[in-house]
Amino acid sequence: MNPKLKNHETDLLCEAILSLQTVDECYAFMEDILTISEIQSIAQRLQVARMLDEGQTYDDIERITGASSATISRVKRCLTFGADGYRLVLDRMKRKEGR
């Protein structure tokens, strides 16, 4: 975890996210705190991470998601050298899907 990011406000944000119990609650919260563009951007990055994890090529990812090569590279860098947040989520999603 990046110590520069951790403070009381970000702790509260994390606690708020963890308090959500359904997908509909998550949508409502995200719609209130983020712009539609921000939600779409975050969702796109998660899709890019899933596709990279599945071994898909940059060209395929760019074509399917519309993500720029810079976004794909940034997500790849996080998967390789990041705080393992993507890895944690991707692994849990795979288990939930039975993969």
C-alpha positions as CSV (number, residue, x, y, z in Angstrom):
1,M,0.0,0.0,0.0
2,N,1.2,3.4,-0.9
3,P,1.8,5.3,2.3
4,K,1.3,8.7,0.5
5,L,-2.2,7.6,-0.3
6,K,-3.3,6.4,3.1
7,N,-5.0,9.0,5.3
8,H,-8.2,9.4,7.3
9,E,-10.2,10.4,4.2
10,T,-9.1,7.5,2.1
11,D,-9.6,5.2,5.0
12,L,-13.2,6.4,5.2
13,L,-13.7,5.9,1.5
14,C,-12.4,2.3,1.8
15,E,-14.7,1.7,4.7
16,A,-17.7,3.1,2.8
17,I,-17.0,0.8,-0.2
18,L,-16.7,-2.2,2.1
19,S,-20.1,-1.3,3.7
20,L,-21.8,-1.8,0.3
21,Q,-23.8,-5.1,0.2
22,T,-25.2,-5.3,-3.3
23,V,-24.3,-4.4,-6.9
24,D,-27.2,-1.9,-6.9
25,E,-25.8,-0.3,-3.8
26,C,-22.4,-0.1,-5.4
27,Y,-23.9,1.5,-8.6
28,A,-25.8,4.1,-6.4
29,F,-22.7,5.0,-4.5
30,M,-20.4,5.2,-7.5
31,E,-23.0,7.4,-9.4
32,D,-23.0,9.8,-6.4
33,I,-19.2,10.1,-6.0
34,L,-17.9,9.7,-9.5
35,T,-18.8,11.1,-12.9
36,I,-20.1,8.7,-15.5
37,S,-16.9,9.1,-17.4
38,E,-14.9,8.1,-14.3
39,I,-17.0,5.0,-13.7
40,Q,-16.6,3.9,-17.4
41,S,-12.8,4.5,-17.2
42,I,-12.5,2.4,-14.0
43,A,-14.6,-0.4,-15.5
44,Q,-12.5,-0.3,-18.7
45,R,-9.3,-0.7,-16.7
46,L,-10.7,-3.7,-14.9
47,Q,-11.7,-5.2,-18.3
48,V,-8.2,-4.6,-19.6
49,A,-6.7,-6.2,-16.5
50,R,-8.9,-9.3,-17.0
51,M,-8.0,-9.5,-20.7
52,L,-4.2,-9.1,-19.9
53,D,-4.6,-11.8,-17.3
54,E,-6.1,-14.1,-19.9
55,G,-3.1,-13.5,-22.2
56,Q,-4.9,-11.4,-24.8
57,T,-2.8,-9.1,-27.0
58,Y,-2.6,-5.4,-26.8
59,D,-4.2,-5.1,-30.3
60,D,-7.1,-7.3,-29.3
61,I,-7.6,-5.4,-26.0
62,E,-7.5,-2.1,-27.8
63,R,-9.9,-3.2,-30.4
64,I,-12.4,-4.8,-28.0
65,T,-12.3,-2.2,-25.2
66,G,-11.3,1.0,-27.0
67,A,-8.6,1.5,-24.4
68,S,-5.5,3.3,-25.5
69,S,-2.2,1.6,-25.6
70,A,-1.1,3.9,-22.7
71,T,-4.0,2.7,-20.6
72,I,-3.2,-0.9,-21.4
73,S,0.5,-0.4,-20.6
74,R,-0.4,1.3,-17.3
75,V,-2.7,-1.6,-16.3
76,K,0.0,-4.1,-17.3
77,R,2.5,-2.2,-15.2
78,C,0.2,-2.4,-12.2
79,L,-0.4,-6.1,-12.7
80,T,3.4,-6.7,-12.8
81,F,4.8,-4.2,-10.4
82,G,1.8,-2.8,-8.5
83,A,0.3,-3.3,-5.1
84,D,-1.4,-6.5,-6.2
85,G,-4.9,-5.0,-5.9
86,Y,-5.8,-6.2,-9.5
87,R,-4.4,-9.6,-8.7
88,L,-6.5,-9.9,-5.5
89,V,-9.7,-8.9,-7.3
90,L,-9.0,-11.0,-10.4
91,D,-8.3,-14.1,-8.4
92,R,-11.4,-13.7,-6.3
93,M,-13.5,-13.1,-9.4
94,K,-12.2,-16.2,-11.0
95,R,-13.0,-18.3,-7.9
96,K,-16.5,-16.9,-7.8
97,E,-17.0,-17.7,-11.5
98,G,-15.6,-21.2,-10.8
99,R,-12.5,-20.7,-13.1
